[in-house]
Amino acid sequence: MHLTLITNPDESKIILYKVARIIYAETNASSLPAIESLAAMIANMCATSQRQLCDLVKDKNIFESLNANSNRHGHLYINSENQKFKICLRVAQKMISGALPDCCHGAVRFHRAENLPDWAVSRGYIAEVDELLFYL
């Protein structure tokens, strides 16, 4: 089966939907705290790395779901009318507007508990939310 991503024709909302889709794919919208923590981490990454949000949301080294061979890749194609996706969309909007508090304690990296990337071996995580571990 071939999936086609339908993008929003409103240019001002393209980045909003990209962020929300990544948050949905990475968290599977498991809980509001997980969604908010990942969104806050993305905001922290933008602030500390001086990278633009539109650049960060394309980085396959940060977001596993962007890799075509990832089990999470298909989640990027979620229907925009899905209720859990709508939560991700609202949280992404709060993050983009600067109204989302830093609920991940300054974290700038993450991974799911089922994985242990090389970069995380010598670090201690600072927050655990659902299946996500966050690092400075």
C-alpha positions in Angstrom: 0.0 0.0 0.0 1.3 3.4 -0.9 0.5 6.4 1.3 0.5 10.0 0.2 1.0 12.9 2.5 -1.5 15.6 1.9 -0.1 19.0 2.9 -1.9 22.0 4.1 -2.2 24.6 1.2 -1.9 27.4 3.8 1.9 28.2 3.8 1.6 29.7 7.3 0.5 26.4 8.7 2.9 24.0 7.0 5.5 24.1 9.8 2.7 23.8 12.4 1.5 20.6 10.8 5.1 19.2 10.3 5.8 19.7 14.0 2.4 18.2 15.0 3.0 15.2 12.7 6.4 14.5 14.2 5.1 14.8 17.7 2.3 12.4 16.9 4.6 9.9 15.2 7.2 10.0 17.9 4.8 9.8 20.9 1.9 8.0 19.3 0.0 10.6 21.3 0.2 8.3 24.3 -0.5 11.1 26.8 -0.7 14.9 27.0 2.5 15.0 29.2 4.4 13.0 26.5 3.2 15.3 23.8 4.0 18.5 25.7 7.4 17.2 26.8 8.5 16.4 23.3 7.2 19.8 22.0 9.1 21.5 24.8 12.2 19.6 23.9 11.9 20.7 20.3 11.6 24.4 21.5 14.7 23.9 23.7 16.6 22.5 20.8 15.7 25.5 18.7 16.8 27.9 21.4 20.1 26.2 22.3 21.2 25.1 18.8 20.3 28.3 17.0 18.7 26.1 14.3 15.4 27.0 12.7 12.3 24.9 13.5 11.8 24.2 9.8 15.3 22.7 9.8 15.0 20.7 13.0 11.8 18.9 11.9 13.7 17.5 8.9 16.5 15.9 10.9 16.4 12.2 10.7 19.1 11.9 13.3 16.8 13.5 15.9 13.4 12.0 14.9 13.4 8.3 14.1 9.9 8.6 12.4 11.4 10.5 9.5 13.4 7.4 8.4 11.4 5.4 5.9 12.5 2.1 7.5 11.2 3.1 10.9 8.1 1.5 12.4 6.9 5.0 13.3 7.2 6.4 9.8 3.7 5.5 8.9 2.4 7.6 11.8 3.5 10.7 9.9 0.5 10.1 7.6 -2.1 10.4 10.3 -5.5 11.9 9.2 -5.6 15.5 10.4 -9.1 14.9 11.7 -7.9 12.3 14.2 -8.6 13.5 17.7 -5.2 12.6 19.1 -3.5 14.4 16.2 -5.6 17.4 17.0 -4.1 17.4 20.5 -0.6 17.3 19.0 -1.6 20.2 16.7 -2.8 22.4 19.7 0.3 21.6 21.6 2.5 22.4 18.6 0.7 25.7 18.2 1.3 26.6 21.9 5.0 25.7 21.4 5.4 27.8 18.3 3.7 30.8 19.9 5.9 30.5 23.0 3.1 29.7 25.4 4.2 26.1 26.2 6.1 25.8 29.5 9.4 23.8 29.6 8.0 20.6 31.1 11.1 18.6 30.1 13.6 20.5 32.4 15.7 22.0 29.6 16.2 18.7 27.7 17.5 18.9 24.2 17.6 15.2 23.3 15.4 12.2 23.7 14.9 8.6 22.9 12.3 6.0 23.6 13.0 3.6 26.5 13.1 0.6 24.1 16.2 2.1 22.4 19.6 3.1 23.8 21.5 5.2 21.3 25.3 5.5 21.6 25.1 9.1 22.6 22.9 8.2 25.6 25.2 5.5 27.1 27.4 7.9 29.1 24.6 10.3 30.1 21.9 10.2 32.7 18.4 11.2 31.6 16.8 14.1 33.4 13.1 13.3 32.7 11.1 10.2 31.9 7.6 10.7 30.5 5.8 7.6 29.4 8.2 5.8 27.1 10.4 8.9 26.4 13.7 9.7 28.1 15.0 13.2 28.0 18.6 14.5 28.2 20.4 17.8 28.5 
